[in-house]
Amino acid sequence: MTIISASYKTDIPAFYGDWFRARRMAGSCEVCNAWNGKTFRVSLRDENCSGFVFWTRNAKPFLAELDRTARTHPFVAQYTVTGYPRSLERSVVTTDAAALADTVAIQVEVSFLPIYKGQPLFANVDTFLREHGFAFHTMVGLESPPFRPLIKDADPNRGFALVIWSNALYFRDTTGFANLARENPDAVLKIAILAHELYGAFDPAAVALQHYGAAQHQGLATAYTRALTIADPTITAKK
């Protein structure tokens, strides 16, 4: 079983969705090795794929294919937002606040020290997302390259204590879950699924299910909490 990366070399979701659908139906595709120019065949048959990673700057043309993929396989969409002017990138998503309207969770790469002039840092990103209804949850991975001349364990990429960048995880602010559950209950359910399945963030998942249950499915949060405490006796629930 293989995880298919589609693709780090080009933006398949934005520009080559029809090609991807055709190759999925055919059951395979040919890939060129960038180093030696030789091609090799990659199976895209359901039984040979355990999941997909889609790299894109605009998944909108690919949404129907993502829906089809979700019926048979898990997938992750690695979304890159650069903020370059339209004169350089004319086929990317809008990067203003309106693009966040239907977003329930964000994992965003953030820097703590500037690498280039005018670069937004974590504080800037955090302020922006909080102003638009998101709440910080945790950091996913920390990168700490060393300052020369000191190197640890002969690894030039292993740092000591200084953190340069990380991935910050945000969910919709829980204070807005009640309204969100009334207006868009599926969004709250998605938060619960993402929090539990991808990040092991059981607490926001439980809160989301409480509000989803109040609007759609009574008892769901209670069942979820009971299952957690059975699976891990160190977890307890207080009323």
N, C-alpha and C positions, 0 to 999 in steps of 0.2 A: 504494500500500500504506500502511495506517494502523495505528499502535499505538493500541489501544482502552483508554481509562482507564475502569474500571468499579468504583466511581465515587467521585470525590472528594466528591460531594454526599450520598451515603448509603452504608450498609454493605450492598452487594448480596450478598456471600458469606454474611453472617450472617442476613439476613432475606428476600432476594428471589432466592434461587437458582432457584426454579421459574420465576419470571418470566424470568430470564436464559436458562435453557435453552429456554423457549418462543420467545424473541426470536431466539436463535441458530438454531433450527430454521426460523423464519420468514424469517431472512436480513437483518433490519433492526430498528431501533427508532427511536422519536421522542424527541428531546431538546429540552428547553426552555431557551432562552437566558435566563440569570438576569438579564441587564441590560435586555433589551427585551421579554421575555415571548413572543417568537416561537419556534416549534418548527421543527426541521429534522430530516431523516432521516439516520441513520448506518447504513451498510452493515455487517452482521456476517457476510457471506458469507466463506467460507474464503479465496477468491482475493483478497479486498479487505482482509484483515487480516494484518499481519505479526507481531502479538503482542498480548498483553494485560497490563495492570497492574491488579491487584485490590487495592483499599484495604479493609482490614477490621480488626476487633478480635476476630473469632472466625470462623475459616475452617472449623471442624469441620463445620457443616451443608453445606458446599460441596465437600467432599473428592471426592465422586463426579464432580462437574462439573470439578474440577481435573484429575482423571485423564483425562476425555474431552478436555479442552483440550490436555493434554500430548501426546496422540497426533497432533495436527495443528499446534500452534503453541507457540512459547516463551511463557512467562508469568513475571511477578514478582508475588508477594504482599507488599504493603506492610503489615506487621503493626504495629499501634499497641497498646502495653501501657501503661496509665496508672496502675494500682494504686489507682484510686478504690474506695471501699467498695461492697459489693454493693447497698446501698440506693440508690446512684446508677446503677450499671451491673449489671444482673442477667443479661445475655446474653453476657458476655465470658468468655474463657478463664480458668482458674485461674491466678493469678499467683505461686503458690508454686514451690518448686524442682521439684516433681513434673512441672510443665509442661515441664521441660527434658530429661526422660528420653530422649525420642526425637529430640532436636535434635542435629544434627551441626555446624551453623555458625550464627553469630549476627552480624548487623551491627546495632549498637545506637548510637543517638544519645547522645553523652555531652557533658557540660559540664565546663569546667575552672574556671569562676567561677560562684558561685550567682546565679541570676536571681530565685528566690523562696525564702522561708524554709523550711529543712528539706530542700532539694533534694539528692538524691544526686549526688555528683560522680564524675568518672572513677575516682578512687581507690576509691570505694565499689563501683562497678560492677565494676571489675577484680578486686577482692578476692572479691566474691560469685561471679563466673564462674569464677575459678581454683579456688575451693573446691568447685565443682561440675563439675570435669573439663574445663574449657576453657582454652585458651592464647591469649594475645593474638598477633595476627599483624601488623596494620598499621592505620593511620588512612586512611580514605577521605574525602578532602576536609577542608580546614581553614577555619574561618570566623574572620575577624579584623576586626570592625567597629572604626572609629576612635573615640577619645575626642575629643569636641568641646573646643575650637573648631577643631582641625586636621582638614582634609579633603584627600584626595589625588585629583588628577585630576577634581575636581568631583563625585566619587562618594561620597555619604554612607555607602555600605555597604562601601567599600574600606578596609581597615585597614592598619596599618603592620607591627607584629610581634606584638602580643598576640593569642593564640589564645583564643577564647571557647568554641567547641564544635566537635565533629567527629563522624564516624561511626567507631566502633571495630569492627574485624573480628576475630572469634574463631572458631577451629576447635576441635574436640575435641583434647585434648592428645595429641601423637604418642606419648607414653610408654604410652598405653592402646590404641594401634592393634592390637597383637597380640591382646589379649583381645577387642577389638571385632570383629576380623576372624573370630575363631572363633565368637563368639556371634551376630553380625549382620553378615555380610560385605557385604550391600547398603548398609549405613550407611557403610562405609569407601569403597565405590565411589562413593557420592554425594558424599563429601568430595572425592575426586579430581576428579569432574566439576565441582563447584561451584568448587573452587580454580582449576582450569584455565580453564573457560569464562567465569566471571564476573569473576575477579580477576587472571588471569595469574599466579597463585601456583603456579609450577611445582614448587617444592621440596616443599611439603606434598602436592601431587598425586602426585609421584613416590614419596614415603614411603608414602602411602596405597595406591598401586598395588603397592608391594613387599609389604605385608602382605596385601592382597587376593589378590595372585598366589600367595603362600605357602599361602593357604587354599583358593583356588578356581581360579586360572588362572596356571600357571607361565609365566614369560617375558613377562608383560604389562608389568611395570615396565621391563624391558630394552628392549622395543620402543618404549615411550613415551619413554624417555631417548634412544634412538637417533634417533627422529623429531624431538625437540627440538634435538639437536645438529646435525642436518642442516638444519633450518629456520633456526637461529641459530648460526653458527659461534663466537660469543663464549661460548656455553654449553658447558661440558665436564663430564664425569662422572668422579669418582674412586671407586675400589673401596674 
